[in-house]
């Protein structure tokens, strides 16, 4: 069974950076999509960044220019580099894979808190 294990969340001050990691237990080359979502308390889940297949990365307007999604296929790991963090970035962040058979796999979530 495919599993995703997230790490890297924590408490930071506004303007600081964090890097989230999402390690897959399977080869992620050729998956249909790799996605980072977030969900703030009391709010709906929001798509943060996605790489559809081997296409160009797309970002939510709220994170463009500050967040960068990347993939290390050798390590079967996807990353979300978050710079210039703001209090409104506070949320639980989830990674998601859409496999070739359209099955979706979710990470366990990691909490990011941006506060002074």
Secondary structure as UniProt FT lines:
FT   STRAND          4..7
FT   STRAND          10..12
FT   TURN            14..15
FT   STRAND          18..24
FT   TURN            29..30
FT   STRAND          33..39
FT   TURN            41..42
FT   STRAND          46..52
FT   TURN            53..54
FT   STRAND          57..59
FT   TURN            61..66
FT   STRAND          67..72
FT   TURN            73..76
FT   STRAND          77..82
FT   HELIX           87..89
FT   STRAND          91..98
FT   TURN            100..101
FT   STRAND          104..106
FT   STRAND          110..114
//
